[in-house]
């Protein structure tokens, strides 16, 4: 049977260990958050801000390309650009579009707010 | 005569056997007759999705997606609201804003719908946006791009080379073939537009869809009026020049038809305050120049 002193020592040791674990976990989380932030900034490049169902789609700085992108001086689609094959980023953004799901509650609130109709 | 019948019968058997053995676009040993039949048949849902993914990526490659999550989300919300009243239950719709000042909207197979930043800038309220998105939903409902591709024989490339290359499950044999076909089809749509019949169908159907969703029936008409105004102003016509070579009806005839259609409908929402609240578009140098010129 362990004495109260032993038990206290054990508790202290456990506490120290827990503190160590905590700080290690915090470090890990810091790294994880950093990674997540990096991932998020990658996703934000798409213009969708990740999943649109979450509240994380805070306003980001607009990065609109100035002017008539994709068209020539007369406003016609640039035929050379159109002939090019889409690259990995283009395909990734198209995939992100398909991943965007409208949250049912949010959609209902949107319809109600505008006095619109649902099917 | 007997020879012809025998040959035809053999061709049918061969085609059926290749279909049964390989399925879809993946046959490696198919005669030209079977290839023609294969290239002109309607797309399966999986093929429509794969071709749509590629077509959407191509549009994204040309124009880019507007990097504004809130704006894309708002367009998605309006689009989803109208898309519920579309005719096809087998398509999930995806909406996004393209990063260009030209004023237009595009629908791609598989439910991809794009509206441009330039179009949004020239809208006055949410019913106009709903009308435009519903018009594009109607193009997807009617499988207009797919029909355009098959009717205009843009699949010819696959007939000549595609199916023989037979790479796994890729439609028309390879992505290079799909890209070639889409380049032809999109060039055609961008320079000539859809046929007058398809455009009129999308106008009518789109207005019906938007009205069923509770929007004012004049949304699409009012936006077309704005495009018409832009097209006659030297300072702004560049944003609508894409419509110049189009074989589809002129703005005035479309506006007249839509006015007639809307006459039978009363009420409906315009939601101008909500639209303005959501339109935090960056004023571009081009737009500023246009505003100056218009003054």
Interface residues (C-beta under 8 A of the other chain):
Chain A: X44 X45 X46 X47 X48 X49 X50 X52 X57 X58 X59 X60 X62 X63 X64 X65 X66 X67 X68 X69 X70 X71 X74 X75 X76 X77 X78 X79 X81 X82 X83 X84 X85 X86 X87 X90 X91 X93 X94 X95 X97 X98 X100 X102 X106 X107 X110 X111 X113 X114 X115 X116 X117 X118 X119
Chain B: X53 X54 X56 X57 X58 X60 X61 X62 X63 X64 X65 X66 X67 X68 X69 X70 X72 X73 X76 X77 X80 X81 X84 X85 X92 X94 X96 X97 X98 X99 X100 X101 X102 X112 X117 X118 X126 X175 X176 X179 X183 X186 X187 X190 X191 X212 X213 X214 X215 X237 X238 X239 X240 X241 X242 X269 X271 X274 X280 X281 X282 X284 X285 X286
